[in-house]
């Protein structure tokens, strides 16, 4: 299935360029991945210098739940301070380097784009980063405090005074933030699939109920709390973004149909000598 997807994608790339062998496409894909990995690790190295600030930022949602809880996080491992510093720096590096990661992916797809479509490359990258950042900020300022409040009160009712480990808390926070940021990339993914011709407006319109159901399940998995506000904070934006994707797909299909229906320009008659 993956091999079939890559073949179809590479055929899409070749529509405005000379046809290249499959292995040459794989070589370009390999270099794109290498650039992405190196960029993330360079940004991670820079973020390590701000590990104290990153720890403080990660503890702010917990301080809104209980100001004393942040100072009660338990460190069980000898190297926990270093492990958590690297983990926070890694996730921060992903956030910082995300525009460049989108740029690398866009450069890989560029051969398939027309000159007019290439004008939307930078705005598309900025839109993708804006959506990613919106998901992270929504989780940080609203969903994460609500989720921590639920688990804190639940543990308090069952066990009295809850004690959380540093490793578990920071893993939970970083996973939640990254999950929300990536979930908000849904429009970019859908538009890419529409551009590749894998899906269309008719298909998305017919399968809307099933897609909404899958999005609700995804929201329940990412925000696993019975709190309805936390669930709605994740589910509502995803459903609205998907609905917007349907109409964007309609616009893309309409423009593509009009372009195909346009009669070819007639060649000028040669001058009579």
ChimeraX attribute file (.defattr): number of C-alpha atoms within 10 A of each C-alpha:
attribute: neighborCount
match mode: 1-to-1
recipient: residues
	/A:1	6
	/A:2	7
	/A:3	8
	/A:4	9
	/A:5	11
	/A:6	14
	/A:7	14
	/A:8	14
	/A:9	17
	/A:10	21
	/A:11	16
	/A:12	18
	/A:13	21
	/A:14	16
	/A:15	13
	/A:16	14
	/A:17	12
	/A:18	9
	/A:19	12
	/A:20	12
	/A:21	9
	/A:22	12
	/A:23	9
	/A:24	10
	/A:25	17
	/A:26	13
	/A:27	11
	/A:28	12
	/A:29	15
	/A:30	12
	/A:31	13
	/A:32	16
	/A:33	15
	/A:34	11
	/A:35	14
	/A:36	21
	/A:37	13
	/A:38	11
	/A:39	19
	/A:40	23
	/A:41	16
	/A:42	14
	/A:43	19
	/A:44	23
	/A:45	15
	/A:46	16
	/A:47	22
	/A:48	19
	/A:49	12
	/A:50	13
	/A:51	20
	/A:52	12
	/A:53	12
	/A:54	16
	/A:55	15
	/A:56	12
	/A:57	12
	/A:58	18
	/A:59	19
	/A:60	16
	/A:61	24
	/A:62	23
	/A:63	15
	/A:64	16
	/A:65	18
	/A:66	14
	/A:67	13
	/A:68	11
	/A:69	17
	/A:70	20
	/A:71	11
	/A:72	13
	/A:73	17
	/A:74	14
	/A:75	14
	/A:76	11
	/A:77	12
	/A:78	8
	/A:79	10
	/A:80	14
	/A:81	14
	/A:82	11
	/A:83	13
	/A:84	18
	/A:85	20
	/A:86	17
	/A:87	18
	/A:88	23
	/A:89	25
	/A:90	22
	/A:91	19
	/A:92	22
	/A:93	21
	/A:94	21
	/A:95	20
	/A:96	18
	/A:97	20
	/A:98	21
	/A:99	18
	/A:100	17
	/A:101	22
	/A:102	19
	/A:103	18
	/A:104	18
	/A:105	15
	/A:106	17
	/A:107	14
	/A:108	16
	/A:109	16
	/A:110	17
	/A:111	18
	/A:112	21
	/A:113	19
	/A:114	11
	/A:115	11
	/A:116	8
	/A:117	10
	/A:118	16
	/A:119	11
	/A:120	11
	/A:121	17
	/A:122	14
	/A:123	11
	/A:124	16
	/A:125	20
	/A:126	16
	/A:127	16
	/A:128	22
	/A:129	23
	/A:130	16
	/A:131	21
	/A:132	24
	/A:133	21
	/A:134	16
	/A:135	23
	/A:136	24
	/A:137	16
	/A:138	16
	/A:139	26
	/A:140	21
	/A:141	13
	/A:142	14
	/A:143	24
	/A:144	22
	/A:145	18
	/A:146	21
	/A:147	23
	/A:148	20
	/A:149	18
	/A:150	17
	/A:151	13
	/A:152	19
	/A:153	15
	/A:154	13
	/A:155	14
	/A:156	13
	/A:157	11
	/A:158	9
	/A:159	10
	/A:160	10
	/A:161	11
	/A:162	16
	/A:163	14
	/A:164	14
	/A:165	14
	/A:166	19
	/A:167	18
	/A:168	13
	/A:169	17
	/A:170	18
	/A:171	13
	/A:172	13
	/A:173	20
	/A:174	18
	/A:175	13
	/A:176	19
	/A:177	23
	/A:178	19
	/A:179	18
	/A:180	26
	/A:181	23
	/A:182	15
	/A:183	22
	/A:184	24
	/A:185	21
	/A:186	19
	/A:187	21
	/A:188	16
	/A:189	14
	/A:190	20
	/A:191	18
	/A:192	15
	/A:193	15
	/A:194	21
	/A:195	18
	/A:196	17
	/A:197	13
	/A:198	13
	/A:199	15
	/A:200	19
	/A:201	19
	/A:202	13
	/A:203	12
	/A:204	21
	/A:205	15
	/A:206	10
	/A:207	11
	/A:208	16
	/A:209	11
	/A:210	11
	/A:211	15
	/A:212	17
	/A:213	12
	/A:214	12
	/A:215	19
	/A:216	19
	/A:217	13
	/A:218	16
	/A:219	24
	/A:220	17
	/A:221	11
	/A:222	18
	/A:223	23
	/A:224	12
	/A:225	16
	/A:226	11
	/A:227	13
	/A:228	8
	/A:229	14
	/A:230	22
	/A:231	20
	/A:232	16
	/A:233	16
	/A:234	24
	/A:235	21
	/A:236	14
	/A:237	15
	/A:238	24
	/A:239	19
	/A:240	12
	/A:241	15
	/A:242	21
	/A:243	17
	/A:244	13
	/A:245	21
	/A:246	23
	/A:247	14
	/A:248	17
	/A:249	25
	/A:250	18
	/A:251	13
	/A:252	17
	/A:253	18
	/A:254	13
	/A:255	12
	/A:256	12
	/A:257	11
	/A:258	11
	/A:259	10
	/A:260	10
	/A:261	9
	/A:262	8
	/A:263	8
	/A:264	7
	/A:265	6
	/A:266	6
	/A:267	6
	/A:268	6
	/A:269	6
	/A:270	6
	/A:271	5
	/A:272	4
	/A:273	3
